[in-house]
Amino acid sequence: MAERPCGFESHLPHHLISFMSEKKRLLLLNPWIYDFTACDFWLRPLGLLYLASIIREKTTLEVDFLDCLDCRSPAISLFSRLRVKADGRANFYKEEVPKPETFRHIPRKFSRYGLPLSEVEARLKAMTVPQAVLLTCTMTYWYPGVQIAVELIRKVFGQVPVILGGIYATLCPEHARSQSGVDLVVEGPGENQVLKVLEAICGPSILNSAAEAVFYPDFDSLPSPAYDLYQDNSVVCLMTSRGCPFKCTYCASRLLCPRFEQRNPEKVAREILDFTRTFNLKHVAFYDDALLLNKERHLEEILKILIQKSPGVSFHTPNGLHAGSIDEKLALLLKRAGFKSLFLSLESTNSGWLRQTGPKVGLKDLERALSFLEKAGYQRSEISVYLLVGHPAQTREQVRESLRWVKKNGARPRLAYFSPVPGTEDWKNLVARGKLGSDPLLHNKLVFPYFWGSLTPEDLEDIRREAGAR
């Protein structure tokens, strides 16, 4: 995201400037998910937690934090007995809501996932009116959660300034400006923008001496994310790198972070160990897009420190590992360090499709990876392999062939549903063919059989049954 000029306040709506007062609180809020289905896959609003640390370190503002997707909130037990799984994942509390008009013909229920609306409203009413509210939003098609959050903020706090960042704001900025209801949309990484935004809204008096000429030159220079803001901080997600050097036609990683950068491995390990001393930490999920790149100088160094210190934490790789980088040495290090949930990326066994979309891995790579992991002590049935479903260039038989191959090799197939992410080559092709309109709801990963996909709803259900998806 481009740097804002020093006179940034001149671009703000007039009513935001009026909030420059002596109040000293700020609210950071992670909204609900509105979707056909959702689960807590070790989800945490990592970008918002980084901003919280920066704000607390560089300003005099007190930070209030509300994660509407917090499955471990004590309030959830009052509404539902949700089971947190042994591996740290959980199911969201959900309330069925009317489907958007765009989805009226889809025979599936649509729900709001996260804390009950009444509970969030009660929490907001118990807070001091903040000087500003910072929102985030991950999936572009989850924007209805932002809209409802803004409505509730206006109801409780009046015309408090609301600023939106995150992936939706970055990939769909014009839609966010016109439809979300927020006052300001911040595109791209926010670490070098948030203080200028807050200074423009709240006045320069909120900055402390530590904020003088502050600039974060890279990902590694950021402070640790503020996981202490959670009551239950037994689960954290981390990124040891940002961006990805691969150029897959369906992925927006390079659009969100054009420069691939890795953190110092010793600093990453130290951060994890600090969390284990400070929190009741049980699970760490790595959300890197390219965790195994430069593995000898990066992940292997992290693993060696963790093995030596033995923090007693379970590690998970929900974003998928590049199977071609897994050798005998790395497999053993992963096992000894305590990696419990391993997800490997394959996407498809069809070589023609892989060449078309950006080949990262071949069948031989995956066969070797499974062999090395098995030798290190993993059961093949414990290892998940991602297979992409719903890509415009796929056929039903291609997907079924991929499923059979994964099962034949003893691993567990995991369906990863294709979403046309704005700015990617696949999204551009669908737009050019007139298959996508301007509403990000059409990016939803489960609606392709009803709009533009080559698979029918019946095909998808057959594939789900064959995969053993629940």
C-alpha positions in Angstrom: 0.0 0.0 0.0 1.3 3.4 -0.9 2.5 5.8 1.8 0.0 8.6 2.6 1.1 12.2 2.4 1.7 14.1 5.6 -1.5 16.1 5.0 -3.5 12.9 5.2 -6.1 14.5 7.4 -7.2 16.7 4.5 -8.6 13.6 2.8 -10.7 12.5 5.7 -14.5 13.2 5.9 -15.1 16.3 8.0 -17.0 14.4 10.7 -14.0 12.2 11.4 -11.9 15.3 12.2 -14.4 16.3 14.9 -13.4 13.2 16.9 -10.0 14.7 17.7 -10.6 14.9 21.5 -9.1 13.9 24.7 -10.5 10.4 24.6 -7.8 7.8 24.7 -9.3 4.5 23.6 -9.3 2.5 20.3 -11.4 -0.5 19.3 -10.0 -3.3 17.1 -12.8 -5.6 15.9 -12.8 -8.8 13.8 -16.3 -9.2 12.3 -18.4 -12.3 11.8 -18.3 -14.7 8.8 -21.5 -14.8 6.7 -21.3 -18.0 4.6 -22.9 -21.3 3.8 -20.3 -23.0 6.0 -17.3 -22.1 8.2 -15.1 -23.6 10.9 -12.3 -22.4 13.2 -9.2 -23.7 11.3 -6.9 -22.1 13.9 -8.1 -18.8 12.7 -6.9 -15.5 14.2 -6.9 -12.0 12.8 -3.1 -11.8 12.6 -2.9 -8.5 10.8 -5.1 -6.8 13.4 -3.0 -8.3 16.3 0.2 -6.9 14.7 -1.5 -3.5 14.5 -2.6 -3.8 18.1 1.1 -4.2 19.2 2.2 -1.3 17.1 -0.5 1.0 18.5 0.2 0.0 22.1 3.9 0.5 21.6 3.8 3.8 19.7 0.8 5.7 21.0 -0.9 6.6 24.3 -4.2 4.9 23.2 -5.6 2.1 25.2 -6.7 -0.8 23.0 -10.0 -2.6 23.3 -10.2 -5.8 21.2 -13.3 -7.9 20.2 -13.0 -11.0 18.0 -16.5 -12.0 16.9 -14.9 -15.3 15.7 -13.5 -16.3 19.1 -14.7 -19.8 19.6 -13.1 -20.0 23.1 -14.9 -16.9 24.5 -16.5 -17.8 27.9 -19.7 -16.2 26.5 -20.1 -19.0 24.0 -20.8 -21.6 26.7 -23.9 -19.6 27.6 -25.4 -20.1 24.1 -24.0 -23.4 22.9 -21.9 -26.3 23.9 -19.4 -26.1 21.1 -16.7 -28.8 21.1 -13.1 -27.7 20.8 -11.2 -30.5 19.1 -8.1 -32.1 20.6 -6.0 -30.5 17.8 -7.2 -27.0 18.7 -9.8 -26.5 15.9 -13.4 -25.8 16.7 -16.8 -25.2 15.2 -18.3 -21.7 15.3 -21.5 -20.9 16.9 -23.9 -20.0 14.1 -27.3 -18.4 13.6 -29.1 -18.8 10.3 -29.8 -15.6 8.5 -31.7 -14.7 5.2 -29.7 -15.5 2.1 -28.5 -12.6 0.0 -30.7 -12.1 -3.1 -27.9 -13.3 -5.2 -28.1 -16.7 -3.6 -31.9 -17.1 -3.4 -31.9 -20.1 -5.8 -29.1 -22.0 -3.9 -30.8 -24.7 -1.8 -28.5 -24.3 1.2 -28.8 -22.5 4.5 -26.8 -19.3 5.0 -25.6 -18.3 8.5 -23.7 -15.8 10.6 -20.8 -17.5 12.2 -19.3 -16.3 15.5 -20.5 -14.7 18.7 -24.2 -14.0 18.9 -25.2 -10.6 17.7 -26.8 -9.8 21.1 -23.5 -10.7 22.9 -21.4 -8.4 20.7 -23.9 -5.5 21.1 -23.8 -6.0 24.9 -20.0 -5.9 24.9 -19.9 -2.8 22.8 -22.4 -1.0 25.1 -20.1 -1.8 28.1 -17.1 -0.1 26.4 -16.1 3.5 26.5 -16.8 5.2 23.2 -13.6 4.8 21.2 -11.8 7.5 19.2 -11.9 5.1 16.2 -12.7 1.5 15.3 -10.4 -0.6 13.2 -12.0 -3.5 11.3 -10.5 -6.3 9.2 -12.0 -8.8 6.7 -10.3 -11.8 5.2 -12.3 -13.4 2.4 -13.8 -10.9 0.0 -17.2 -12.6 0.1 -17.4 -12.2 3.9 -18.0 -8.5 3.6 -21.6 -8.7 4.9 -20.0 -9.3 8.3 -18.3 -5.9 7.9 -21.6 -4.2 7.0 -23.4 -5.6 10.0 -20.5 -4.7 12.3 -20.6 -1.1 11.0 -24.3 -0.9 11.5 -23.9 -2.1 15.1 -21.0 0.3 15.8 -23.1 3.2 14.5 -26.0 2.1 16.7 -23.9 1.9 19.9 -21.2 4.6 19.3 -22.8 7.0 16.8 -20.5 8.5 14.1 -17.2 7.2 15.5 -14.7 6.9 12.6 -14.5 3.3 11.2 -11.4 2.2 9.3 -11.2 -1.0 7.3 -8.1 -3.0 6.3 -7.3 -6.5 5.4 -7.6 -8.7 2.3 -11.1 -7.6 1.3 -10.1 -3.9 1.5 -6.9 -4.6 -0.5 -8.5 -6.7 -3.3 -11.8 -5.0 -3.6 -11.1 -1.4 -2.4 -13.8 0.3 -4.6 -16.5 -2.1 -3.5 -15.4 -1.6 0.1 -15.6 2.1 -0.2 -19.0 2.1 -1.7 -20.7 -0.8 0.1 -19.1 -1.5 3.5 -20.3 1.6 5.3 -16.8 2.4 6.7 -15.3 5.9 6.6 -11.8 4.9 5.4 -10.4 1.9 3.4 -6.7 1.1 3.9 -5.2 -1.0 1.2 -2.2 -3.4 1.7 -0.1 -4.0 4.8 -1.0 -1.4 7.4 2.1 -1.3 9.7 3.4 1.9 8.0 0.0 3.5 7.7 -1.9 3.0 10.9 -0.1 5.7 12.9 -0.6 8.3 10.2 -4.3 7.4 10.0 -4.8 7.6 13.8 -2.8 10.8 14.1 -5.0 12.4 11.4 -8.1 11.3 13.2 -7.1 11.7 16.9 -4.5 14.4 16.7 -0.7 14.2 17.2 -1.0 14.1 21.0 -1.7 10.4 20.9 1.8 9.6 19.6 4.5 8.9 22.2 8.3 9.5 21.8 8.7 5.9 20.5 6.7 6.9 17.4 9.2 9.5 16.1 10.1 8.7 12.5 8.8 5.2 12.9 9.1 3.0 9.9 9.0 -0.8 9.6 11.3 -1.7 6.7 10.3 -5.4 6.5 8.1 -8.1 8.1 10.8 -9.2 10.5 10.9 -5.7 12.1 7.3 -5.9 13.4 6.6 -6.5 17.1 5.0 -9.7 18.2 1.3 -10.0 17.6 -0.8 -9.1 20.7 -2.2 -12.5 21.6 -2.4 -11.3 25.2 -5.7 -9.6 24.2 -7.4 -13.0 24.2 -8.7 -14.5 27.4 -7.9 -18.0 26.1 -4.6 -17.8 24.2 -4.0 -21.6 23.9 -4.0 -21.3 20.1 -2.0 -18.8 18.0 -1.3 -18.6 14.3 2.0 -17.3 13.0 3.7 -16.4 9.8 7.5 -16.9 9.4 7.4 -15.3 6.0 5.2 -13.1 3.9 4.4 -13.5 0.2 5.2 -16.3 -2.2 7.5 -16.6 -5.2 5.3 -19.0 -7.1 2.9 -17.7 -9.8 -0.2 -19.9 -9.6 -3.1 -18.6 -11.6 -5.6 -19.0 -8.8 -3.6 -17.4 -5.9 -3.4 -13.8 -4.8 -0.4 -14.1 -2.5 1.8 -12.0 -4.8 -0.9 -9.4 -5.1 -1.2 -9.0 -1.4 2.6 -9.1 -0.7 4.6 -8.5 -4.0 7.9 -9.1 -2.2 8.6 -12.4 -0.6 10.4 -12.0 2.7 11.3 -14.3 5.5 11.8 -13.5 9.2 14.9 -14.3 11.2 14.5 -18.0 12.2 16.0 -17.4 15.7 13.5 -14.5 16.3 10.6 -16.8 15.2 11.6 -19.5 17.6 12.2 -17.1 20.4 8.7 -15.6 19.8 7.1 -19.1 20.1 9.1 -19.9 23.2 8.1 -16.5 24.7 4.4 -17.3 24.0 4.8 -20.7 25.8 6.1 -19.0 28.9 3.5 -16.3 28.9 0.4 -18.1 27.7 -1.3 -21.5 28.2 -0.1 -22.2 24.7 -1.0 -25.6 23.2 -1.3 -25.2 19.4 0.6 -23.1 16.9 -0.6 -22.9 13.2 1.8 -21.7 10.5 0.0 -19.7 7.9 2.9 -19.1 5.5 2.3 -19.5 1.8 5.8 -20.8 1.3 7.0 -22.2 4.6 9.6 -24.6 3.2 11.3 -22.2 0.9 15.1 -21.9 1.7 14.3 -24.6 4.3 18.0 -25.2 5.3 18.4 -21.6 6.4 14.9 -21.0 7.6 12.4 -23.6 8.8 15.1 -26.2 9.7 16.8 -23.6 11.9 13.5 -22.9 13.7 12.9 -26.6 14.2 16.3 -27.2 15.6 15.8 -24.6 18.3 12.3 -25.8 19.1 13.5 -29.4 19.4 16.3 -28.3 21.8 14.0 -26.2 24.0 11.1 -28.7 23.8 8.2 -26.3 24.4 5.6 -29.1 24.4 3.4 -27.4 21.8 1.6 -29.0 18.8 2.3 -27.4 15.4 0.0 -27.4 12.4 0.4 -26.4 8.7 -3.1 -25.4 7.4 -1.9 -23.5 4.3 -0.3 -26.6 2.8 3.4 -27.6 2.4 5.3 -27.8 -0.8 5.9 -31.6 -1.0 8.9 -31.3 -3.3 10.8 -29.7 -0.4 10.2 -32.5 2.1 13.2 -34.8 2.4 14.3 -37.4 5.0 16.0 -34.8 7.2 13.1 -32.3 7.2 10.5 -35.1 7.8 12.4 -36.2 10.9 12.8 -32.6 12.2 9.0 -32.0 11.7 8.2 -35.1 13.7 10.7 -34.4 16.5 9.5 -30.7 16.8 5.9 -31.8 17.4 4.2 -31.1 14.1 0.8 -32.9 14.4 -1.4 -31.7 11.5 0.4 -31.9 8.2 -1.3 -30.6 5.0 0.5 -31.1 1.7 -0.4 -29.2 -1.5 -1.0 -31.2 -4.6 -4.1 -29.6 -6.1 -4.4 -32.2 -8.9 -2.8 -35.3 -10.4 -3.5 -34.0 -13.9 -0.2 -32.9 -15.4 -1.8 -30.8 -18.1 -3.9 -28.8 -15.6 -0.8 -28.3 -13.4 1.2 -26.9 -16.3 -1.7 -24.5 -17.2 -2.2 -23.2 -13.6 1.4 -23.1 -12.3 3.1 -26.4 -11.4 4.6 -26.5 -7.9 4.6 -30.2 -7.3 4.5 -33.5 -9.2 3.3 -36.9 -8.2 6.8 -38.2 -7.7 7.4 -35.3 -5.3 4.4 -36.3 -3.3 5.2 -40.0 -3.3 8.7 -39.2 -1.9 7.3 -36.8 0.7 4.8 -39.4 2.0 7.6 -42.0 2.1 9.9 -39.7 4.1 7.1 -38.7 6.5 6.2 -42.3 7.0 9.8 -43.3 7.8 9.9 -40.4 10.3 7.0 -41.9 12.2 3.9 -40.5 10.7 0.9 -42.7 9.7 0.0 -41.9 6.1 -3.6 -41.6 7.2 -2.6 -38.7 9.4 -1.3 -36.7 6.4 -3.8 -34.5 4.5 -3.4 -33.7 0.8 -5.1 -30.7 -0.7 -7.0 -31.2 -4.0 -8.5 -28.2 -5.7 -12.1 -28.5 -6.7 -14.2 -26.2 -8.9 -11.4 -24.7 -11.1 -12.9 -23.6 -14.5 -10.5 -25.8 -16.4 -11.2 -28.9 -14.3 -13.5 -31.8 -15.1 -15.3 -34.1 -12.7 -13.2 -37.1 -13.8 -9.9 -35.2 -13.2 -11.0 -34.5 -9.6 -12.1 -38.1 -9.1 -8.8 -39.4 -10.5 -6.9 -37.2 -8.0 -9.0 -38.5 -5.1 -8.3 -42.1 -6.1 -4.6 -41.4 -6.4 -4.3 -39.8 -2.9 -6.4 -42.6 -1.3 -4.3 -45.3 -3.1 -1.2 -43.8 -1.6 -2.7 -44.0 1.9 -3.1 -40.2 2.6 -6.3 -38.3 3.4 -7.7 -36.1 0.5 -8.8 -32.7 1.6 -11.0 -30.7 -0.8 -9.9 -27.1 -1.3 -12.7 -25.3 -3.1 -11.6 -22.8 -5.8 -12.5 -19.2 -5.3 -12.0 -16.6 -8.1 -9.8 -14.2 -6.2 -9.8 -10.7 -7.6 -6.7 -9.8 -9.6 -5.6 -13.4 -10.3 -5.4 -14.7 -13.8 -8.3 -17.1 -13.3 -10.5 -14.3 -12.0 -9.6 -12.1 -15.0 -10.5 -15.0 -17.4 -13.9 -15.4 -15.7 -14.6 -11.7 -15.9 -13.7 -11.6 -19.5 -16.1 -14.5 -20.2 -18.9 -12.6 -18.5 -19.1 -15.2 -15.7 -18.5 -12.8 -12.8 -20.2 -9.6 -11.8 -19.0 -6.9 -9.5 -20.4 -8.4 -6.3 -17.7 -10.2 -4.2 -20.4 -12.6 -3.0 -19.7 -14.4 -6.3 -16.2 -15.2 -5.1 -17.7 -17.6 -2.6 -15.9 -21.0 -2.9 -19.1 -23.0 -2.8 -21.3 -21.3 -5.4 -19.4 -22.2 -8.6 -21.8 -25.1 -9.5 -24.7 -22.6 -9.5 -23.1 -19.9 -11.6 -20.0 -20.6 -13.7 -18.5 -23.9 -12.8 -18.1 -27.0 -15.0 -19.3 -29.2 -12.2 -23.0 -29.5 -11.3 -24.2 -29.5 -7.7 -24.7 -33.2 -8.0 -21.2 -33.6 -9.3 -19.9 -31.7 -6.2 -21.9 -33.8 -3.8 -20.6 -37.0 -5.4 -17.0 -35.8 -5.1 -17.6 -34.8 -1.4 -18.9 -38.3 -0.7 -16.1 -40.0 -2.5 -13.5 -37.8 -0.6 -15.2 -38.7 2.7 -15.8 -34.9 3.4 -18.0 -34.1 6.4 
